[in-house]
Amino acid sequence: MKVAFQMDPIDRIDIRADSTFRLAEEAQARGHELYYYTPDNLSYREGRVMARAARLEVRRKQGDHFTLGDWADVDLADLDVVWLRQDPPFDMHYITTTHLLERVHPDTLVVNDPFWVRNCPEKLLVLDFPQLMPATTVARDIATIRAFKEKHGDVILKPLYGNGGAGVFRLDQNDRNLSSLYELFTGFSREPLIVQQYLPAVTKGDKRVILVDGEPIGAINRVPAAGETRSNMHVGGRPEKVGLTERDREICATIGPVLKEKGQVFVGIDVIGDNLTEINVTSPTGIQELERFDGINAAAAIWEAVERRKL
């Protein structure tokens, strides 16, 4: 198949951890023809969705991990698969790419389905499952946020469309910074904030469960660094081997059919203790760590799910 990766600049990735690189590596091993472009090179031209793209070869050699062919205009309708893999922020630039990619999907299979990526961002799809998640409020007005904090005492405040642990604050019973943080966030963004009850179990880790076509295939644990609330690996979280619990499987059994129905082939959910906190559909990570810890080739499982749709 002809496969394109719409992703962040490939020269900046860490091939030891990047899930997109592992997906490209697996695709190449399976004989697929690879193309690469960044979101800025996606365009709509008089009825066609185009990308300024280059042929791509990858190899597991950091600093010399890819070779690009000549850049050329590629009609995405001529491809079999396009991977929507750039990282958030989930802003209007990101949303516009989903609108453009939707114009070629499903004849050209876009993974994950761009319509539902746009309508199911990480911190909003989870609201469909209140029985699985901690107490949560999404609001922009300070009175609603303050009332939630007064009710629950110890809370996590973060941007609704953030990623990688950026802008995440814990405000405990003694904290006096809510008003200042509110002014900071609302001073540069019109977006709402999300506030959740703090879960003490996070000190033992924030579990990333990988689902393929709605089925869990494994998990890794991400443990916060000493003195840190956030467990994201971008900010020093330590990945550890971990198994799936009965509660994890219960959560996956509840959300899995919805993810499969909405064409979300590769999903990473976040579970703290017994609570589902996020459903990551935009550019989930964790498959390389899962392969190292448990020998589970998630990239192969993902490609098998894609190939079932196209071959």
Phi, psi and omega in degrees: 000157172266122189232128176248144175249114171269109191210175174289168183308123187290337181288346184259358187280156173262107187292347178281344185228340189287123182289326179296319178300317181295323177294320178294318180300316180292320179298317179298317179297334180272002174091010180280153180266122189257145173230154182225138170202159176263161182303330180295342181262011175268139181208162172249126184227099173049052175098351180243144174262118189239160172219140171277103192230165178226147172299145187232134166236142181237156176208152183273073178215100185302133182089341176220049191263003180204156171228134178249143173276198180288143177285139181207159175281124182243127174279119184295341176293343179272356180262163177268321184220138169236128176265123175271097192228013176285149179287153168300172030286147182275072184256189183293332175297314179298314183297321179298322178298325179292322177297317181292315181294331179298337182286343177252345181277139008261002179304313162264117185288119175259127183239124353284160181312118188293330178299314184277336169299316180295324185263359181227050180298160195313315188262005180248320177302325181300337180293344176287351185232061184299335180288347182256349193244164175288166175305132188218143171228137171244119185200161173247335183277138186295329182296317179294318180294317181294321179296321178296317180295320179297326180287318188256346174078293185251114188225165172249129178245132181204160176295143182295327184245026177281179179202162173066018179085001181290133175074022180264126182232138171264128178242103182273187186300332184263001185287144181237022188254004185302312182297319180294317179294321178300315179297321179297309183295313185285346178288334181240001182214145176266000184281153176291170174250158175243134181235130180230149174301132179294136180250107182304336181297347181297336179296337177268355176128156176245109187279132172257115178257128180265127175244138176239119183054038176086359181249132178288135178244351179163179183208158169232156176255140178242113187260129180297149173293159180305131179078008184244138176277324186279140180253359182304138180293338175298335185242028172100004176298144183257120178286140179224155175291138178203153178259172176274133177267171176298323178295319176302315182292325177296316178298314181295322179294330180283316186267338186304311180299326178293316180297316180296317180299325183268011174071028179266088189290315184242112184227143172237117179261154178250129182232125175245117185061242178256012188246133171279127182247327179213152172239104187269112181243345186285307180204065185297154180234179174113354187285332179289319178296319178299319180293321179293317185284316190242358181071017181272117180276083182296325180300319178295318179297321179295316180293325176299321178293322178293315182295328176299330180279336189247334188257000000 
